[in-house]
Amino acid sequence: MSEIDCNMEVEPQLPVFPDSSKPCVQVWMDKFNKGMLSCNHFKEHWRVWVPSIFSPEPNNSCLDWSFDEEQAQKVLFDTLEEFICNGDPQTVLKNLSQLDNPPSICGRVFKMGEPTYYCRECGMDATCVLCVDCFKKSVHRNHKYKMGTSSGGGCCDCGDVEAWKQDPYCDIHAEGLQKRQSSGGSLPDDVAERARITFSTVLRYAYQLLTLEYSPGLPADLRLKEAEEDPLSFLHSPDNYCTVLYNDETHTFEQVITTLARVIKCSQRDAIEFVTNIDREGRAVVKCSTFQHCTELKQDIERFTSRHGNRPLKVLVVHAHVVAHQLYAMRLLTWLQKILSNCEGFRVVFSEVALQIKSPDTSIVEGILLRDSNLWKSARLHWHRLFISGMLMEYESKKAFAKVFTKNYGAVMKDFIRDDHDHSFSVASLAVQVFTVPTLAHYLIAHEDVLLTLMNTFISECSRKTNKSGKLEFERNAPNGAFKRAQYILYDLRYLLGVIPEEWTDELRKGILQGVTLLLNLLNIMQGMDAVTRQVGQHMEYEPEWESAFNLHIKLAPVITLILKWCGSDKVVLIKAYRATLKKLYENP
């Protein structure tokens, strides 16, 4: 059937303000049964409805946005659930959740500031933590434990047998383990297939809307057509744009508050609320008006914030419909996380879809890893939480994610080093989720050259600080922010080397010896760094820059200790490491 026929069949079912959302589900189901359903059929529905529900109204206060939440739920979310379930979602999802209720793994994603518990007696390392509910129901509450607060982005390790020396399950998830072993239930084939199509569409749509740095308008397949515009609505106005202000770590609260109060003529109180939203979410719409007005505001904000040699604040002018679709895309990611919590079957399907490579594109996972630093805070965190809850609960999915993460580690870290956001807001922070799993760490060292990747990434950053003799040299007044950020790689090395293998293979020996060779190269450029030379003839006015070299040694020392323990646990590795060290010493007397 041609695309014109598809549109003729779908569009009459989707007036801008329909009485019922049922017809679109029926259309999707008919197309599915005929084997003709594609992403475009979902977008046809969203193209009309998303702007009508989520678009900001021009010249209204951007702090008082309100949407028809009931209609949004009914038209944009219930329709997806009805299609996946082919029936009443509440009944079907409840039955599916019984297959995996309670689950054998907790996987609760921590929010910033949420309490966490680490058992000093049983945890494999300090990154292995429990949420409050699991801790209260576990034997660890009677052990020596340490309470902390999460910086956000991690998850509860209850049920992960590799995170604990003993007692990996709380009472809740021990019951889930027994149930899982006895039931072994999986998704019905038709539900799995409909979920696969829906997840694929949702992920590609969210990826397209949230990662694009594009012209202020929408992609062609999401634009409203003239026949669909309501002449009585503000939607018909093509000149409805938003000035969007983005967060950075350069400008202070006071600078941005003063700028907003002066440029958009708002009260001090409103300016404070705008800045609070920008700091929390990573961006905020500060004005919705005509393209010309929004552009003038953008230029004024950039002019005010670029004074005193500062880099101007990032400000974009985008169409109101783009803002609406991006808001819906974020909500879709939250909805998807909720759906995945129902049962393991959904998570397996999600993992397959997220890792699927559609030529000529990369997979969704790889795409987000490479574009994470282009996103604003809340968009980053939505993707990170989705990956944690959808891919890091089951071992095979976690292993597949770890392979893609390792392959792109160099690019991810380079982006993080250039970025100015905290480590907890970077996708690089997911390293702790995969590198601290002992069997995964050993697999990555043996088969994915992870030590080679990490060490080379760090040495390439060190090479920017070397002098003519090839030794590290830190200048007093030169900015060292990028080098400090690069030292997070040393933490990742500690995670990888945290557990010494009990059984060695030739591949594992080769992998660790690659790491030893590169570590010797690093020690070579550190040897004699920041050498203190005696000064005669005049007084030394300024103390030399010593802090960078000092911090580098403190962070590298635990890695050296772990490497020595690894070498000491296998005769072949020990002998080859000795030879490599002696050779390096001979070459550099």
N, C-alpha and C positions, 0 to 999 in steps of 0.2 A: 504494500500500500504506500502511496506517495505521502510526503510530508504534508501536502496540502489537504489530503483526505483526512490525515490524523488530526490536523488542526480543526477541520470542519466538524469532526466527530467530538472533539474534546471541548471546544470553546463554547458552544451553546449551553453546555452543562455548567459553565463557570462564569455567570454574570458577576459584576463587581460586588454586588450585595445579594447573594443568594439566600433563599430561605433555609436551605439544607446543604450540608456538606457531603451527604451520602453519595450523590451521583459520581463524584470524582473517584471514590473508592471503587465503584462499580466499573467505571471506565478502565481503571488500572487493572482490575481483576480480569476483565474481558481481554485486555491486551496480554496479560500474563498467561492466560489460558491458551491464547493463540501463539504464544512464544514471541510476541512482538514488543513487549514492554521495554522501554529504554529510559535513560535519565531525562530525556526531553519531556516525557509525559508528566513527570513530577514537576519539572520546571515550569511547564505550562500553567500548572495550578499555583505555584509560588509566585510566578511573574505577576499575576493579577492580585493575589491576596496579600502578599507581604507588604507592598507599599501602602495598601489601604488600611492595614492594621498598625504597622510600626513606623510609618513616616512621621517625622517631626513636623509640626505645623509652623508655617513661616511667621516670623515676628512675635511668636509666643516666647515666654521665658523657657530657656532650655533646662532650667532646674526643676520645672514643674511638669515634666513629661508624664503622661499617663496613657495607658493603652487599654483596650478592651480585652482583659486577660481571659475572660470566659470565652469570647469569640476566638481568640488566638488559640486557646487550648483545643476548642472544638474543631476549628477549620484546619489548623496547621500541624497539630500533634496527634489528636485522636484519629485523624484520617490515616496517618502512617501506621498507628498501632492496629487499627481495624484491618488494614491491608495485610500486615504481617500475620495477624492471627486468623483472618478470614472468619470473624465472629466477634463475640463480645471480648474485648481485650482483657478486662478484669478477670473473667473466668479462665480464659486460655493462659494468660501470664501467671495466674495463681497456680494452675495445674502444672505449668512448666517449672515454676520455682520450687514445687514440691520435689522435683527430681534432684534438686541441689540445695535442699533446705534442712538443716543448716549446712552451709558449704564447709569443706574440709580446710579451707584457707580463709583467713579474715580479709586481708587486702584493703582494709579501710584506708582511704587517702587522707592524710593529715592536713588540716588547715593551719595557717600560721598562728602560733601561740597555743596550739592544742597540747595538752599534757601527754608525755610519753614515758614509758618505764623500761629501763634496761636492767636485766638481771646480771649482777657481777659474777655469779657462780656458773650460770648456764649459757649466757650469750657468747657466740663465737667472737664477736667484737662489739665495740660501742655503738655501731650502726644498727644492731639487731634490737628492735624495740617492740613493745606491745602498746596497744591502745588501752584506755581505762577499763572498758568492758572485759576484754580478754585478760588483763592483769588481775582483776578482781576474781575471775573464775579459774585462775591458774595456780599451780603450786608455787610459782615464783614470788607470790606475795609474802611467803614465809621465808624467802631467801634474803641474802644481802642484795639490795637493789638500789638503783639510782633513778631519781625522777628528773625529767627535763621538759623543755617546751620545744615543739617542732618549729622549724623555720619555714615549714610548708613544703609540699612536694614529695614527702616520703610516704611510706605506708606501713601498716601494722604487719609484723612478720610472723604472727601466730599461724601455725600450720606449715611453715616452711622448715622442713627437717634439716636443711643445711644451715639454718641460722642459729641452731641451738645444739649444745652438747648433749642435753637430755631434756625431757618433758617439752617437746615442741608444740603440743596441743593444749589449749585450755579446755574446760569441760564442754563448752558449746561446740567447738570444732572437732573435738574427739568423737562426739556423737555424729557429726557430719562425715567423718572418715569412715566410720562403721556403715553408715547409710550408703555412702558412695560405693564401698566395696560390695555391698549386697545388691544394689539396684543397677548401677552402670547404665542409667537411662541417658538417651540422647534426643536431640530435636527430631520431630517428624520431618521427612524429606521435603514436603511441600512448604512447611513453615521455614525450614532452613533456606530453601531457594528464594522465597519471598524476602526473608531477612537479608540474604546476600545482595539482592538487587537494591533494597532500601538502604542498607548500610553503605553500599558503593556510591549510590546517588548522594546521600547525605555527606559523606566524606569528601567527594569530589567538589560538591557545591561549596562546602565550608572552606575547603582548601583554596578554591578559586577566588572566593570573596574576601578571605582574610589575608591572603599572602600577596595579592596583586598590588604593585605600585603602578597605577595606571592613570589615564586621563580621568577627569572628574565624573565621567558618566559610567553607566553599567555596561557589562558585556552584552553583545547584541541579543543573545538568546534569553535575556532576562528583562529586556526593555518592554514597556507597555506599548501596545499599538493604539492608533488613534481611535479605533472602534471600541476599545475597552475602556477608554477614559470617560469618567463621569463628568459631564459638563457642569454639574452643580457642586462638584468637589474641588478642593485645592489641588487634587492629583493631576488635573488637566494642565496645570501650569508647569511648563518645562523649566521655567526660571525659578526653581526652588532649590537653593543650595545651602550647604552648611560649612561654617568655619570650624575646623577641628584642630584643637591644640593638643600636642603630644608631650609626654613627660620626658625629662632628661635629668641627669644627675649633676648638671653644671650650674643651672640657675637656682637661686634660693627661693623659698616660699615668698619672702617679702618682695623680691624683684617681680615675680609673676603676678602677685596680688596687686601691686602698684600699677603694673602694666595693664592688667585687665580693667581695673577701676577707671583708668584714664582712657583706654581705647574703646571699650564697649559701653562706657558710661553706666556702669552698674555700681551698686552700693558696696562698701567694704565687706559687709557680711556675705553678699552674694559672691564677691570675688574670692573670699576665703573658702566658700563651699565649692566653687569651681576648681580651685587649686587642690582642695582635699580630694575631690573626685579624680582629678588628673593624676595625683600621686598614687591613689589606690588602684584605679583602673588602668592607668597608663595613657589615657587620653580622655577628652571630653569635648562635646559640641558646645561652643560658647555663643554661637549665633546662627539662626536659620533665616535667610533672607534671599535677596536676588544675588546673581553671580557677581555683579559689579560691586555691590555693597560688601559681600563676603571677601572679595579679593582686596578691597581697600583696607578692611580690617586686618587681613593677613599681612599686608605690606606694613601697616602701622605697628603690629605686634613684632614683626621681624626687625623693624627699625629701632624700636624701643629696647628690645632685648639684645641687640648686637652692639650696644654702646660699650665703651671701655674695652674694646677688643675681644669681647665675648663672641662665641658662636651663637647665632640667633636661635630662638626656640623653633622647633619643627612645627609648622602650621600648614595644613592642607585645606583646600576648598574642594568639597566633593558634593555630588548631587544628593538630595535628601533620600532618594530611593536607594542609593548605595548604602547610606547609614542604616536604613531600614533592613536591607538584606544582610548587612554585617551583624546587626543585632539579632536577627533571626538565626543566622549561622552559628553564633555563640550559644544561643538557646538550644539549637539542635545538638550541639556537642554535649551539653548538659543532659539533654533528653536521652542521647545515645548512651551516656554513662549509666543512667538509671536503668535503661533496658538491659544493658550488659550485666547488671547486678542480679538479674533474675535467674540465670542459669549458665552453666559452663558451655553449653551448646552454642549460645549466642556469642560468647567470647571467642570460641574457636572459629566461628564464621567471620567475626570481626577481624581477627588476626590474619586470616587468609586474604580478606579484602584489602586490609591496610598494607599488606606486603606484596600485593599483586602488582606486577609491572605492566602498565599499558603503554605499548610503544606509541610514539617516541618518548613519552613521559617517563619519569621515575615513579616508584611507588609513593603512596601518600606518606609513609613513615620517612623515607629518604628525603622527600620534598620538604617536610616540616623540619627535619634535622638541618637542612641546608639553608632554610629561610627563617629560622626561628628568630634571629636577631632583627629581622625586618618587622616583626610583629610588636604590638604594644603589650603591656604587662598582662592584662586579663586574658587576651587572646592566647598568649603563650601558656598561661597556667591552665586554660581550658584544654589545650592539646596535651600538656604534660599529664594532667589528671586522667584524661581519656586513655593515654598509652599505659599508665600505671594500672588502671582498673581493668583495661581490656586486653593487655598483652603480657603483663608481668605476674599474673596469678598462676597460669599454667606453665609448666617447665618448657615444653616444646616451643610455645609462643615466645617465652622469655629468651630462649636460645636463638630463635630466628631474629628477634629484635636486637640481641647482643651482637650478632654477626653484622647486621646493617649498621649499628651504632659504631662498631669498631672500624668498619670500612670507611666511614665518614668522620672518624674522630678528629683527624687533622683539620678538616674544614670547619667542623663545629667549634674546636678550640680557637682557631684563628678568628672566627666570627666573634666568639666570646671576648677575646683579647682586645679586639677593635671596639667592641660594644662598651657602654658605660653603665649598664644595669648590674645589679648584684648577681652573684653566682646562683642564688636560689631561684632567680627568675630566668635562668638560661637552661636550655635543653641539655647543656653539658652537665648539669646537676644530676641527671638520670644515670650517670656513670656509677654512682654508689649503688644503684638498684641491681646492676648486672655484674659489676666487677667484684662485689663482695660475696657472690655465690661461689663456693670453692670449686665445684665441678665445672661450672661455666668458665671461671677464671683459668683453670688448668686447660680446658678445651681451647680457649682463645689464645693462650700462650703457645700451645702445641700446633694449632691448625690455622690460626688467623693472624699470626705475626703481630700480636697486640703490643708486646714490649717494644718491638721495632718501631711501630707506629707512634707510640707515646714518647719514646726517647728521642726519636728523630724530630717530632714536633717541638719538644722542649729545647733540644740542641739548636734547632733553627732559630728559636727566639733568643737563645744565648749568643748566637753568632752576631746578632745586631749590636751586642755590647762588647765585642772583642776589640783589642787594639792591634797595632801592626804586628806584634809578636804572637798574635793568636790567643792572648790571655784575656780573661774577663776584666773589664775596667769600667767602674761606675763613676760618672762625673757628678760633681756636687750639685750643680744647678739643672742638670738634665732631668726631664720627667721620667720617673721609673714606674708609672702606673701600669703600663702594658706588661712589664717584666714581673711585677707582683701578681698580676692576673694569670700569667703563664705558670706560676708556681702551683696552681691548682692541679696541674698535671702530676706533680710529685705526690699529692694526696691520692690520686687515682692509681699511681704505681703501688702505693702502700696497700690499697684495697686489693689489687690483683695478687700481690705477693703475701697476703695475710695468712694463708693456710699452706703449709708445706706439704707436698704430695707424699702419700705413703707408697704409691707404686709409680715407678718411672717408665716412660717409653722413650724411644729414640727421638720422636717428634718433640716431646716435652723438653728433652735435653737440648735439642737444637734451638728451641725457642728461648730457653733461659740463657743459653750461651750467647745468643744474639744480644740479649739485654745486658749481659756482663760486658761484652765488647763495647757497646755504646756507652755504658756507664763509665768505663775506663777512658773513653774519648772525652766525656764530660769532665771527669776528674782532671784530665790533662789540661783542659782550658781553665780549670779552676786553680790549678797549682800555680802559685805565685801571683794570684789575682790581687789587685789593689796593694801591691807591694809598698811598704812604708820605707821611704828613702830619707836618710838624714839630710837636713837642710842646714847649711852654714851661711853666715854672712848677713842674714836678716831674720827677723822674727817671723814665725809662721802665724799668719793672721787668722786663717780658718782651719778647723779640724778637717781632715780628709773624710770623704763619704765612706762610711764603714757599714752602714745599716743593711744595705742590699746584700752584700757578701755574707754578712752575719746571718740574716734570715734565710738565705739560700742554703747555707750549711746546716742550720737547725732543721730545715724541712727535708733536706736530703739524707741526713744521718740515719733516720729510721729505715729508709729504703736500702741503704748500704748494709745495715744490720740484717734486714730480711734476706737480701741477696746472699750474704754470708751463710745464713742458716740454710737456704736452699742448696748452696754449693756443698755445705757440710753434710747434707743428707744423702749424697750420691757420689760414689768414688770417681766415676768417669767425669762427671761435671766438675768435681773438685780439682782433678788433675789438669783438665783443659783450662779451667779458670786460673789456676796457678801459672800455667804456661803463658796465657794471654797477658796476665799481669806482669810477669817477668819480662816479656817481650816489650811491653809498653814502657816499662822502667828503663830497659836497655836503649830504646829509641829516644827517650827523653831524659838523659842523665841530669 
